[in-house]
């Protein structure tokens, strides 16, 4: 299987996740919050007008229209944050220039500024708020002579400092919310990408399992079918034995394929049967004997962690399958040997520790037969070994024949205990 074609997540170009999230949110109309702000601004401004009577102009119809206009623009703050923040700032500037009482009118500008910053329009929000503050300074320290209310005096610079501090606090809060939303969006994107990667790895694992199961069983069936056809007339008993082997191999293949596919149908459930391991070497030897290959096993079968046990079994299975398909030898030897000091070092620099060496030899020579295989068996063995931090060496022996040597670290077993 060409696992280079497996898709590894979404492309890296395009808008960042928090921008996409805002685009989904901006389709909504914020009626409840806008209505609440409008009620608060109107009631608060009426109270401020009563408290500032004689100091500022009375809150007449025009002033209330300006307040409603400033609040009404907030309905578009998610869809058009930049025009809204400038519009509310301009409305508030006209309100102040007309001499109306100080009050919750600034809340409309704060809400619009907050939405603009969270949407990513930071410069526009800063520019609009800065323009409003500059307009207030201009009115409160110079134009007040010609603007209502009559007899008004210049505002104190301490008042300007307080207003500037409130503006900075509003913008800082908006920036904090924006940063937090970006962080949350990145975390969600990373979790989604990790989930997609795990799904891709699971699909790749299932594909490898299916390849190993089918390649081995179909190779045995192919060889035995050829034997049966050749001996059907001359030796019916031997042909019947070949058909019996075909039936047994196909039944076992169907069982293993069903076991692999059950992990797709029952997501999250434990498999109905344990994954194969080196304890099933006698079955491989029996199957190979049915295909006309005599296999001898040397060495004791070690106790391995489930992942290493499955990889070792599949490596031996694939190696024996290649002997059946591509070698003229009718004898093969499987040697299991445990040793120390040959495993690669771990990521933190520790020594690799004990290893399991699997050696599968046959005397050859190669026949060139293909049996319809895909040619990816050796690549699959290397991938399994590499996933455990091991290695695979395969090639011709100096004295003839072919050898597959797998070195698998055994530290995975210790880590699992």
C-alpha positions in Angstrom: 0.0 0.0 0.0 1.3 3.4 -0.9 0.9 5.2 2.4 2.4 8.4 1.0 -1.0 9.1 -0.5 -2.7 9.1 2.9 -4.1 12.5 3.5 -2.6 14.2 6.6 -5.0 17.0 7.6 -6.3 20.1 6.0 -4.2 22.5 3.8 -2.2 25.2 5.7 -3.3 28.1 3.5 -6.5 30.1 3.9 -7.9 32.2 6.7 -7.0 31.2 10.3 -9.6 29.2 12.3 -10.7 32.1 14.4 -11.5 34.2 11.3 -13.6 31.4 9.9 -15.4 31.1 13.2 -16.2 34.8 13.2 -17.5 34.6 9.7 -20.0 31.9 10.8 -21.0 34.0 13.8 -21.4 37.2 11.9 -24.4 35.9 10.0 -26.5 36.2 13.2 -28.3 39.3 14.3 -27.5 40.2 18.0 -31.1 41.3 18.9 -31.1 40.4 22.6 -27.9 42.1 23.5 -28.7 45.2 21.4 -32.1 45.5 23.0 -30.6 45.2 26.4 -27.9 47.9 25.6 -30.6 50.2 24.2 -32.8 50.0 27.3 -29.7 50.6 29.6 -28.5 53.5 27.5 -31.9 55.2 27.3 -32.6 54.8 31.0 -29.1 55.7 32.1 -29.0 58.8 29.9 -32.4 60.0 31.4 -30.9 59.6 34.8 -27.7 61.4 33.8 -29.8 64.3 32.3 -31.6 64.6 35.7 -28.3 64.6 37.6 -26.6 67.0 35.3 -29.5 69.4 34.9 -28.2 73.0 34.6 -24.7 71.8 33.7 -25.4 70.2 30.3 -28.1 70.7 27.7 -31.5 69.0 28.3 -32.0 65.7 26.7 -34.6 66.6 24.0 -35.9 64.6 21.0 -32.8 65.1 18.9 -30.6 63.7 21.7 -32.8 60.7 22.1 -32.7 60.1 18.4 -28.9 60.1 18.5 -29.0 57.6 21.3 -31.3 55.3 19.4 -29.2 55.7 16.3 -26.0 54.8 18.2 -27.7 51.7 19.8 -29.4 50.6 16.5 -26.1 50.4 14.7 -25.0 47.7 17.1 -27.3 45.3 15.2 -24.7 45.2 12.4 -21.6 44.9 14.7 -21.0 41.2 13.8 -21.6 41.7 10.1 -20.0 45.1 9.5 -17.7 45.8 12.5 -15.6 48.5 11.0 -18.5 50.8 9.7 -20.3 50.2 13.0 -17.3 51.3 15.2 -16.8 54.4 13.2 -20.5 55.1 13.0 -21.1 54.8 16.8 -18.0 56.9 17.4 -19.3 59.7 15.1 -22.8 59.5 16.7 -21.3 59.9 20.1 -19.1 62.8 19.0 -22.2 64.6 17.7 -24.0 63.8 20.9 -21.2 65.4 23.0 -20.8 68.3 20.6 -24.5 69.1 21.1 -23.9 69.5 24.8 -26.0 66.6 26.0 -25.2 64.9 29.3 -22.3 62.5 29.8 -23.6 59.0 30.3 -24.0 55.5 28.9 -23.7 56.7 25.3 -20.0 55.6 25.5 -21.3 52.1 26.1 -22.3 51.9 22.4 -18.8 52.8 21.3 -17.3 50.3 23.7 -19.5 47.5 22.4 -18.7 48.3 18.8 -15.0 48.6 19.6 -15.1 45.2 21.4 -16.7 43.5 18.4 -14.3 45.1 15.9 -11.2 44.0 17.9 -12.5 40.4 18.4 -13.2 40.2 14.7 -9.6 41.2 14.0 -10.0 44.8 12.9 -7.8 46.2 15.6 -6.5 49.2 13.8 -10.0 50.3 12.8 -11.1 50.0 16.5 -8.2 52.0 17.8 -8.6 54.7 15.1 -12.3 55.1 15.8 -11.9 55.3 19.6 -8.9 57.7 19.2 -10.9 59.9 16.9 -13.7 60.1 19.4 -11.3 61.0 22.2 -9.7 63.7 20.0 -13.1 65.1 19.1 -14.0 65.2 22.9 -10.7 67.1 23.6 -11.4 69.5 20.8 -15.0 70.2 22.0 -14.2 70.3 25.7 -11.1 72.6 25.4 -11.7 74.8 22.4 -15.1 74.6 20.6 -17.1 74.7 23.9 -17.3 78.5 23.5 -19.5 78.2 20.4 -21.4 75.0 21.3 -24.2 74.4 23.7 -24.8 74.7 26.6 -24.1 78.4 26.8 -21.8 79.5 29.5 -20.0 76.2 29.6 -16.4 76.1 30.8 -13.4 74.0 29.6 -13.2 70.5 31.0 -10.3 69.5 33.3 -7.4 67.5 32.0 -8.0 65.1 34.9 -11.3 64.2 33.3 -9.6 63.6 30.0 -7.2 61.3 31.7 -10.0 59.3 33.3 -11.7 59.0 29.9 -8.5 57.9 28.3 -8.0 55.3 31.0 -11.5 53.9 30.4 -10.9 53.8 26.6 -7.6 51.9 27.2 -9.3 49.5 29.6 -12.1 48.7 27.0 -9.6 48.1 24.2 -7.3 46.0 26.5 -10.3 43.8 27.5 -11.3 43.4 23.9 -7.7 42.4 23.0 -7.6 39.8 25.8 -10.9 38.3 24.6 -9.5 38.2 21.0 -6.3 36.4 22.1 -8.3 33.9 24.1 -10.6 33.1 21.2 -7.7 32.7 18.9 -6.1 30.3 21.4 -9.3 28.3 21.8 -9.7 28.1 18.0 -6.2 26.9 17.5 -6.6 24.3 20.2 -9.8 23.1 18.6 -8.1 23.0 15.2 -5.2 21.0 16.7 -7.5 18.5 18.3 -9.4 18.1 15.1 -6.2 17.6 13.2 -5.0 15.0 15.8 -8.2 13.2 15.4 -7.9 13.1 11.6 -4.3 11.9 12.0 -5.4 9.1 14.3 -8.1 8.1 11.9 -5.6 8.0 9.0 -3.2 5.9 11.1 -5.9 3.5 12.0 -7.0 3.1 8.3 -3.3 2.5 7.4 -3.0 -0.1 10.1 -6.1 -1.9 8.9 -4.8 -1.8 5.3 -1.6 -3.3 6.4 -3.4 -6.1 8.3 -5.6 -6.8 5.3 -2.5 -6.9 3.0 -0.6 -9.3 5.2 -3.6 -11.6 5.7 -4.7 -11.7 2.1 -1.1 -11.9 0.6 -0.3 -14.9 2.7 -3.5 -16.8 2.3 -4.0 -16.1 -1.4 -0.4 -17.1 -2.1 -1.0 -20.5 -0.4 -4.3 -20.9 -2.3 -2.5 -20.0 -5.6 0.2 -22.6 -5.0 -2.2 -25.3 -3.9 -4.5 -24.6 -6.8 -1.6 -25.1 -9.2 -0.7 -28.4 -7.5 -4.3 -29.5 -7.6 -4.7 -28.8 -11.3 -1.4 -30.5 -12.2 -2.3 -33.7 -10.2 -6.1 -33.8 -10.8 -5.8 -36.7 -13.3 -2.6 -38.4 -12.3 -2.9 -38.3 -8.5 -6.4 -37.5 -7.3 -5.5 -38.1 -3.6 -2.8 -35.4 -3.7 -5.2 -33.1 -5.6 -7.8 -33.7 -2.8 -5.2 -32.8 -0.2 -4.4 -29.5 -2.1 -8.1 -28.6 -2.2 -8.3 -29.3 1.6 -5.4 -26.9 2.2 -7.2 -24.3 0.0 -10.3 -24.7 2.0 -8.5 -24.3 5.3 -6.4 -21.3 4.2 -9.5 -19.5 2.8 -11.5 -20.2 6.0 -8.7 -18.8 8.1 -8.3 -15.8 5.8 -12.0 -15.0 6.0 -11.8 -15.2 9.8 -8.9 -12.8 10.1 -10.5 -10.4 7.6 -13.7 -10.4 9.5 -11.8 -9.7 12.7 -10.0 -6.7 11.2 -13.3 -5.3 9.7 -15.1 -5.8 13.0 -13.0 -2.9 14.3 -14.7 -0.7 11.8 -18.3 -1.9 12.4 -18.1 -1.8 16.2 -16.2 1.4 17.0 -14.7 1.5 20.4 -15.5 -2.1 21.3 -12.8 -4.7 22.0 -12.0 -7.1 19.2 -13.8 -10.5 19.5 -10.5 -12.4 19.1 -7.0 -11.5 20.3 -4.5 -10.2 17.7 -2.2 -13.0 16.3 1.2 -13.3 17.8 4.3 -15.6 17.8 2.3 -18.2 19.8 0.6 -19.0 16.4 3.9 -20.0 14.8 2.8 -23.7 14.7 -0.2 -22.6 12.6 2.1 -20.9 10.1 4.3 -24.0 10.0 1.3 -26.1 9.3 0.0 -23.8 6.6 3.5 -23.7 5.0 3.5 -27.5 5.1 0.2 -27.6 3.3 1.8 -25.4 0.6 4.7 -27.9 0.2 7.2 -25.9 2.3 8.9 -27.5 5.3 9.6 -25.0 8.1 11.8 -25.5 11.1 11.7 -23.2 14.1 14.7 -22.6 16.3 14.8 -20.7 19.6 12.2 -20.0 22.2 9.2 -17.8 21.6 9.6 -14.8 23.9 6.8 -13.0 25.7 6.2 -9.7 23.9 4.0 -6.7 24.2 0.9 -6.9 21.9 2.2 -4.5 19.3 5.6 -6.2 19.0 4.1 -9.6 19.0 1.7 -8.8 16.1 4.6 -7.2 14.1 6.8 -10.2 14.6 4.1 -12.6 13.6 3.3 -10.6 10.4 7.0 -10.4 9.5 7.4 -14.1 9.7 4.2 -14.7 7.9 5.2 -12.3 5.0 8.7 -13.8 4.8 7.3 -17.4 4.5 4.8 -16.2 2.0 7.6 -14.8 -0.1 9.4 -18.1 0.1 6.3 -19.9 -1.2 5.8 -17.5 -4.0 9.3 -16.6 -5.1 11.7 -19.4 -4.0 12.4 -22.7 -5.5 13.4 -24.1 -2.1 11.0 -26.4 -0.3 12.7 -25.8 3.1 12.9 -22.7 5.3 14.2 -22.0 8.7 12.9 -19.5 11.3 15.4 -18.5 14.1 14.4 -16.5 17.1 17.1 -15.0 19.2 17.1 -12.5 22.1 20.1 -10.3 22.6 21.2 -7.0 24.3 22.6 -3.7 23.1 21.5 -3.7 19.5 18.3 -1.7 19.8 18.5 2.0 18.7 18.7 4.6 21.4 15.6 6.1 22.7 14.6 9.8 22.2 15.9 10.7 25.7 19.3 9.2 25.0 19.0 5.9 26.9 20.5 2.7 25.6 18.2 0.7 23.4 18.1 -2.4 25.6 17.2 -6.0 24.7 16.1 -6.9 21.2 14.5 -9.8 19.4 16.2 -11.0 16.2 14.0 -12.9 13.7 15.9 -14.6 10.9 14.0 -16.4 8.1 16.3 -18.3 5.7 15.6 -20.4 2.6 18.1 -22.1 0.3 16.6 -20.7 -3.0 17.0 -20.3 -5.8 14.6 -17.6 -6.9 11.9 -18.7 -9.4 10.7 -15.4 -10.5 7.1 -16.4 -9.8 4.8 -13.6 -8.9 1.5 -15.2 -8.0 -0.3 -12.0 -8.6 1.2 -10.2 -5.6 1.5 -6.4 -5.3 5.2 -6.4 -4.4 4.8 -4.4 -1.3 5.4 -7.1 1.3 9.0 -6.1 2.1 8.0 -2.4 2.4 5.2 -3.5 4.8 7.6 -5.4 6.9 10.0 -2.4 7.1 7.1 -0.2 8.1 6.1 -2.5 10.9 9.6 -2.8 12.2 10.2 1.0 12.0 7.0 1.7 13.9 8.6 -0.2 16.9 12.0 1.4 16.4 13.5 -1.7 14.8 15.1 -2.6 11.4 14.6 -5.0 8.6 17.4 -6.4 6.3 16.6 -8.6 3.4 18.8 -9.9 0.6 20.6 -12.8 -0.9 23.0 -14.9 1.2 26.6 -15.4 0.3 26.1 -19.2 0.1 22.9 -18.9 -1.9 19.3 -18.5 -1.0 17.6 -15.6 0.7 17.5 -14.1 4.2 15.2 -11.8 6.0 16.6 -10.4 9.3 14.4 -8.4 11.6 15.6 -6.7 14.8 12.8 -5.6 17.1 13.3 -3.7 20.4 11.8 -5.4 23.5 11.6 -2.3 25.6 8.0 -1.8 24.5 7.1 -4.8 26.7 8.7 -3.3 29.7 6.9 0.0 29.2 3.6 -1.7 29.0 3.9 -3.4 32.3 
